[in-house]
Amino acid sequence: MINFKKYFNAFGFFRDLRRKDHKPAFGALEIFKYIGPGLLVTVGFIDPGNWAANIGTGSEFGYSLLWVVSLSTIMLIILQHNVAHLGIATGLCLSEAATIYLKPWISRSVLSFAVLASIATSLAEILGGAIAINMLFNIPVKIGAVLITVFVMIMLFSNSYRKIETWIIGFVSIIGLSFLYELFLVKVDWIQAGISWVKPSFPDGSILLIMSVLGAVVMPHNLFLHSEIIQSRQWNLQDESIIKKQLRFEFADTLLSMIIGWAINSAMILLAAATFFSKGLKVNELQQAKSLLEPLLGSNATVVFALALLFAGVASSITSGMAGGSIVSGMLKEPYDVKDNHSRVGILISLIGALIIIFFIGDPFKGLILSQVFLSIQLPFTIAIQVYLTSSKKVMGKYANSRFLIGLLLAIGSIVTFLNFKLLIDLFRG
């Protein structure tokens, strides 16, 4: 039987929220107190990689592929909601549960590969922030990468989780407001956009971009991260009525957060469609988007665009570092705690490992491709252990997945896996 007391006390900065005598009421105030973990996951949904895919999609096909954002968001809600249940029902993150319940050779292999995927994720996030610094201050990308890495490590090592969560919520708010400002500067065809959000279409030559948006939306590190940070809202794990309320609180948090991610991703496509597509301009790189925005919308718009990208790069680098710490500490059957050396080692492996690779790659675009390679190969293994663990009555008890949910998760996992591998093959062919 799991020693829940260990997990109540393990997170020093969570202790006030993990009182065993705390019995939340399912009211509006309690729900707002629960909002937060989902927004940290949302950051991975609006990271620099998504920016590039969304800007490219909107500039080439206008509003017609907005439905892909809607579909990807639905898939993400189901997967993230499911992995969060693991954290709530067991008091374990995905990495800890894999270490405890899987054969050692399986867990070590999958989790070691997950650490490499975390490095690949951090590589893309740090590069995105470095590109933003280059846009704003004309600082070389590699120097910018060092600045981003140092800042992120200071943020992680000098702040509690609750402070990090507050910062991330602030970053997401700034990103959202930035795109709201950008949309006020352009004329959006809202009727066409509304239709495109719900009506699938497949313009000629759009398959690769559809795969890019759908395949990149589910990221391995977010599955590990969500199962960990959802426990920041942990209460009495031995009271079934409280667990059921927690599950509903979590769904409200995940649903709201993913809708915010959907809105920001949609705003990127709307902006590109209203500016670039309407002028017949095809955009393939973020730097190119910035240079083309200035003559169309003015210098203020380009600065706001670059600042939003900077906040996205910093925020997603923070969460990818946390995910690395969670995976490594989980391999040792420990919860994530930034004050613990094992968690710190995981953070450093993720961030410093990514920075070293950036210095050995001359072309940032090649670095992004390399990151996609690791993510595409590792993702099926992460989804597989998630579905296995959340479907096991030995692990989840009465909260194990139903047959319908197992089928749905396997279908989503298969689709995402296929899209990632297909995209990977197309990248090598290109």
C-alpha positions in Angstrom: 0.0 0.0 0.0 1.2 3.5 -0.9 2.5 5.5 2.0 0.5 8.6 1.4 2.0 10.4 4.4 5.3 10.4 2.6 3.8 12.3 -0.3 2.0 14.8 1.9 5.3 15.8 3.5 7.6 15.4 0.5 6.6 18.7 -1.1 7.6 21.3 1.5 6.1 24.1 -0.5 2.8 22.1 -1.0 2.3 21.3 2.7 -0.3 23.9 3.4 -2.5 22.5 0.6 -2.1 18.9 1.6 -3.6 19.0 5.0 -5.3 15.7 5.7 -8.2 17.5 7.4 -8.8 19.8 4.5 -12.2 19.1 3.0 -12.9 21.3 -0.1 -16.3 22.3 -1.1 -17.2 22.2 -4.8 -17.8 25.9 -5.0 -16.6 28.7 -7.3 -14.0 30.0 -4.9 -12.4 26.5 -4.4 -12.3 26.0 -8.2 -10.4 29.2 -8.7 -7.9 28.1 -6.1 -7.4 24.9 -8.0 -6.6 26.7 -11.3 -2.9 26.6 -12.1 -1.4 23.2 -12.9 -3.2 23.1 -16.3 -1.7 26.4 -17.3 1.8 25.1 -16.8 0.9 22.3 -19.2 -0.6 24.8 -21.6 2.8 26.5 -22.0 4.0 23.4 -23.8 1.0 23.8 -26.1 2.0 27.4 -27.1 5.8 26.9 -27.2 8.0 28.2 -30.0 7.6 25.0 -32.1 3.8 25.6 -32.1 4.4 29.2 -33.1 6.4 28.2 -36.2 3.7 25.6 -37.2 0.8 28.0 -36.7 2.3 30.9 -38.5 3.3 28.7 -41.4 -0.3 27.2 -41.5 -2.0 30.6 -41.4 0.3 32.2 -44.0 -0.1 29.3 -46.5 -3.7 28.2 -46.0 -5.5 31.1 -44.3 -8.3 30.2 -42.0 -9.0 26.8 -43.5 -6.9 24.7 -41.0 -8.3 26.2 -37.8 -10.2 23.0 -37.3 -6.8 21.2 -36.7 -6.3 23.4 -33.5 -9.8 22.4 -32.3 -9.2 18.7 -32.9 -5.7 18.8 -31.3 -7.1 20.5 -28.2 -9.7 17.9 -27.7 -7.1 15.1 -28.0 -4.9 17.0 -25.6 -7.6 17.4 -23.0 -8.3 13.7 -23.0 -4.7 12.7 -22.6 -3.8 15.3 -20.0 -7.0 14.7 -18.0 -6.2 11.0 -17.9 -2.6 11.4 -16.7 -3.6 13.9 -14.1 -6.0 11.2 -12.7 -2.9 9.1 -12.1 -1.4 11.8 -9.8 -4.6 12.4 -7.9 -5.6 8.7 -7.4 -2.2 7.4 -6.5 -0.1 10.3 -5.2 2.5 9.3 -7.8 3.7 11.0 -10.9 4.0 9.1 -14.2 7.7 8.5 -13.6 7.3 7.2 -10.1 4.4 4.9 -11.0 6.4 3.5 -13.9 9.4 2.8 -11.6 7.2 1.1 -9.0 4.8 -0.9 -11.1 6.8 -1.8 -14.3 9.7 -4.2 -14.6 13.0 -2.4 -13.9 14.4 -2.9 -17.4 11.2 -1.5 -19.0 10.9 1.5 -16.7 14.6 2.4 -16.8 14.7 2.1 -20.6 11.5 4.2 -21.1 12.4 6.8 -18.5 16.0 7.2 -19.7 14.7 7.8 -23.2 12.2 10.3 -21.6 15.1 12.2 -20.2 16.6 12.5 -23.7 13.2 13.7 -24.9 13.2 16.3 -22.1 16.6 17.6 -23.4 15.2 17.7 -26.9 12.2 19.7 -25.7 14.4 22.1 -23.8 16.5 22.6 -26.9 13.5 23.8 -28.9 12.2 26.0 -26.1 15.6 27.6 -25.4 16.1 28.2 -29.1 12.7 29.9 -29.4 13.6 32.3 -26.6 17.1 32.9 -28.1 15.5 33.7 -31.5 13.2 36.2 -29.7 16.2 37.9 -28.1 17.8 38.1 -31.5 14.7 39.8 -32.8 14.6 42.3 -30.0 18.3 43.1 -29.5 20.2 41.6 -32.4 22.1 39.4 -30.0 23.5 36.2 -31.6 21.3 33.1 -31.1 23.9 31.1 -29.1 24.6 34.0 -26.7 20.8 34.4 -26.3 20.5 30.7 -25.6 23.0 31.1 -22.7 21.0 34.0 -21.3 17.8 32.1 -21.5 19.3 29.0 -19.8 20.9 31.0 -17.0 17.6 33.0 -16.4 15.5 29.8 -16.3 17.9 28.1 -13.8 17.8 31.1 -11.6 14.0 31.1 -11.7 13.7 27.4 -10.9 16.3 27.2 -8.2 15.4 30.4 -6.3 11.6 30.1 -6.3 9.0 27.7 -4.8 6.6 25.9 -7.1 3.8 28.3 -6.1 5.9 31.2 -7.2 6.8 29.5 -10.4 3.2 28.8 -11.1 2.3 32.5 -10.5 5.1 33.6 -12.9 3.9 31.1 -15.6 0.3 32.3 -15.3 1.6 35.9 -15.7 3.6 34.8 -18.8 0.6 33.1 -20.4 -1.5 36.2 -19.7 1.1 38.4 -21.4 1.2 36.1 -24.4 -2.6 36.1 -24.7 -2.8 39.9 -24.3 -0.1 40.3 -26.9 -2.1 38.4 -29.5 -5.3 40.1 -28.6 -3.5 43.4 -29.3 -2.2 42.0 -32.6 -5.7 40.9 -33.7 -7.0 44.4 -33.0 -4.6 45.7 -35.7 -5.9 43.4 -38.4 -9.2 42.7 -40.1 -10.2 39.1 -39.3 -13.0 37.4 -41.3 -14.7 36.0 -38.2 -17.5 34.3 -40.1 -14.9 32.3 -42.1 -12.9 31.6 -39.0 -15.9 30.3 -37.1 -16.7 27.9 -39.9 -13.1 26.7 -40.2 -12.9 26.0 -36.5 -15.5 23.2 -36.8 -15.4 22.2 -40.5 -12.5 20.0 -41.6 -10.9 20.8 -45.0 -7.8 19.5 -46.7 -6.5 22.0 -49.2 -3.9 20.7 -51.7 -0.5 20.5 -50.1 -1.8 20.9 -46.5 -1.2 17.4 -45.2 2.3 18.1 -43.9 1.2 21.1 -41.9 -1.8 19.3 -40.6 0.5 16.6 -39.3 2.8 19.2 -37.9 0.1 20.8 -35.8 -1.6 17.6 -34.7 1.6 15.6 -34.1 3.4 18.3 -32.1 0.5 19.1 -29.8 1.1 16.1 -27.4 4.6 16.3 -25.9 6.1 13.6 -23.7 7.3 16.0 -21.0 3.9 17.5 -20.5 2.5 14.0 -19.6 5.1 13.6 -16.9 4.8 17.1 -15.7 1.0 17.2 -15.3 0.9 14.0 -13.2 3.4 15.7 -10.9 2.2 19.2 -10.5 -1.4 18.3 -10.1 -0.4 17.1 -6.7 0.2 20.7 -5.7 -3.6 20.7 -5.0 -3.5 17.3 -3.2 -5.8 16.8 -0.2 -6.8 13.7 1.7 -6.1 10.8 -0.6 -7.8 8.3 1.7 -11.2 10.0 1.6 -13.0 8.9 -1.6 -15.5 11.8 -1.6 -12.6 14.3 -1.6 -10.8 12.4 -4.4 -13.9 12.5 -6.5 -14.1 16.3 -6.0 -10.5 16.6 -6.8 -11.1 14.8 -10.1 -13.8 17.4 -11.0 -11.6 20.3 -9.9 -8.8 18.9 -12.1 -11.1 18.6 -15.1 -12.2 22.3 -14.7 -8.5 23.3 -14.5 -7.5 21.3 -17.5 -10.5 22.3 -19.6 -10.0 26.0 -18.9 -6.3 25.9 -19.5 -6.6 23.9 -22.7 -9.2 26.4 -24.0 -6.8 29.2 -23.3 -4.2 27.3 -25.3 -6.7 26.8 -28.1 -7.4 30.5 -28.2 -3.7 31.5 -28.3 -2.9 28.9 -31.0 -5.9 30.0 -33.0 -4.9 33.7 -32.6 -1.5 32.8 -34.2 -3.3 31.3 -37.3 -5.7 34.2 -37.4 -2.9 36.8 -37.4 -1.0 35.0 -40.1 -4.1 34.5 -42.2 -5.2 38.2 -41.9 -1.7 39.6 -42.6 0.4 37.2 -44.6 -2.1 35.0 -46.4 -4.2 37.9 -47.5 -1.1 39.5 -49.1 0.1 36.3 -50.7 3.1 36.0 -48.4 4.3 32.5 -47.3 6.2 32.4 -44.0 8.5 29.6 -43.0 10.6 31.0 -40.1 9.8 33.1 -37.1 12.4 35.7 -37.9 10.8 36.1 -41.3 7.4 36.6 -39.7 8.8 39.5 -37.6 10.4 41.2 -40.6 7.2 40.9 -42.7 4.9 42.2 -39.9 6.7 45.5 -39.5 5.8 47.0 -42.9 2.2 45.6 -42.6 1.4 46.5 -39.0 4.2 48.8 -37.8 7.1 48.5 -35.4 5.0 48.2 -32.3 3.4 45.1 -33.6 6.8 43.4 -34.3 8.1 44.3 -30.8 4.9 42.8 -29.2 5.3 39.7 -31.4 8.9 39.2 -30.3 8.2 39.9 -26.6 5.4 37.3 -26.7 7.8 34.8 -28.3 10.4 35.6 -25.6 7.9 34.9 -22.8 6.8 31.7 -24.5 10.4 30.5 -24.8 11.2 31.3 -21.2 8.0 29.8 -19.8 8.2 26.6 -21.8 11.9 26.2 -20.9 10.9 26.4 -17.2 8.3 23.7 -17.6 10.6 21.4 -19.6 13.3 21.8 -16.9 10.7 20.9 -14.3 9.7 17.9 -16.3 13.3 16.7 -16.5 13.5 17.0 -12.7 10.3 15.1 -12.2 11.4 12.2 -14.5 14.8 11.8 -12.8 13.5 12.0 -9.3 10.7 9.6 -10.2 13.3 7.1 -11.4 14.5 7.1 -7.8 10.9 6.7 -6.5 10.9 10.3 -5.2 8.5 13.2 -5.9 9.8 16.4 -7.6 11.2 18.9 -5.1 13.5 21.7 -6.3 15.3 21.6 -3.0 16.3 18.0 -3.5 19.5 17.2 -5.3 18.0 14.5 -7.5 15.4 16.9 -8.9 18.1 19.5 -9.4 20.2 17.0 -11.3 17.2 16.3 -13.6 16.7 20.0 -14.2 20.4 20.5 -15.0 20.5 17.5 -17.4 17.5 18.9 -19.3 18.7 22.5 -19.6 22.5 22.2 -19.8 22.2 19.2 -22.1 20.1 21.2 -24.5 22.5 24.2 -24.3 25.5 22.0 -25.1 23.7 20.6 -28.2 22.8 24.1 -29.4 26.5 25.1 -29.4 27.3 22.1 -31.5 24.6 22.8 -34.1 25.4 25.7 -36.4 21.9 25.9 -37.9 19.0 26.5 -35.4 16.6 24.9 -37.9 18.6 21.7 -37.7 18.3 21.9 -33.9 14.6 22.0 -34.1 14.5 19.0 -36.5 16.8 17.1 -34.0 14.4 17.8 -31.2 11.5 16.6 -33.3 13.3 13.3 -33.9 13.6 12.5 -30.2 10.1 13.6 -29.4 8.6 11.6 -32.3 10.4 8.4 -31.3 9.9 8.7 -27.5 6.2 9.8 -27.5 4.7 6.3 -28.2 6.5 4.8 -25.3 5.3 7.5 -22.9 1.7 7.2 -24.1 1.9 3.4 -23.8 3.0 3.4 -20.2 0.4 6.0 -19.3 -2.4 3.9 -20.8 -1.1 0.8 -19.1 -0.8 2.4 -15.7 -4.0 4.3 -15.7 -5.9 1.2 -17.0 -4.5 -1.1 -14.2 -6.7 -1.8 -11.2 -3.5 -2.6 -9.3 -2.3 0.9 -9.8 -5.5 3.0 -9.9 -8.0 0.8 -8.0 -11.6 1.8 -8.7 -10.3 4.8 -10.7 -8.8 2.6 -13.5 -9.8 3.5 -17.0 -13.1 2.1 -18.4 -13.0 0.0 -21.6 -14.4 2.9 -23.6 -11.7 5.2 -22.3 -9.0 2.7 -22.9 -10.1 2.4 -26.5 -10.3 6.2 -26.9 -6.8 6.7 -25.4 -5.3 4.0 -27.7 -7.0 5.6 -30.7 -5.6 9.0 -29.8 -2.2 7.6 -29.0 -2.1 5.7 -32.3 -3.1 8.8 -34.3 -0.5 11.0 -32.6 2.2 8.3 -33.0 1.4 7.8 -36.7 1.4 11.6 -37.4 4.7 12.0 -35.6 6.4 9.2 -37.4 4.9 10.3 -40.8 6.2 13.8 -40.1 9.6 12.4 -39.2 9.8 10.5 -42.4 8.8 13.5 -44.5 11.4 15.6 -42.7 14.2 13.2 -43.7 12.9 12.9 -47.2 12.9 16.7 -47.5 
